[in-house]
Amino acid sequence: MSNKERVLQLIDEIPDYKLIYVVDMLNSIKSLLVEEVNPDEWDLNMISQAQIENDGETISFEEMLAKDGFTYEDLQN
């Protein structure tokens, strides 16, 4: 059984008055299914610039907070 057939089988088991939830979920999922687009000149330029700026060094969130003089407690206020 294909995935599509299984989905249709499951939908058939849902009462009509509850199908609005399924429709809403499917619409949400559908909006996430975006085809991959090849990068244009602007994208390629931004990627190149980011690669130049990124030296591969990472910093933890705690270190970033400390660098700016903050702690986790400061974020909760």
Summary of the structure (lengths in Angstrom):
residues: 77
radius of gyration: 23.5
end to end distance: 53.9
largest distance: 58.6
contacts: 114
relative contact order: 0.05
helix: 66%
strand: 0%
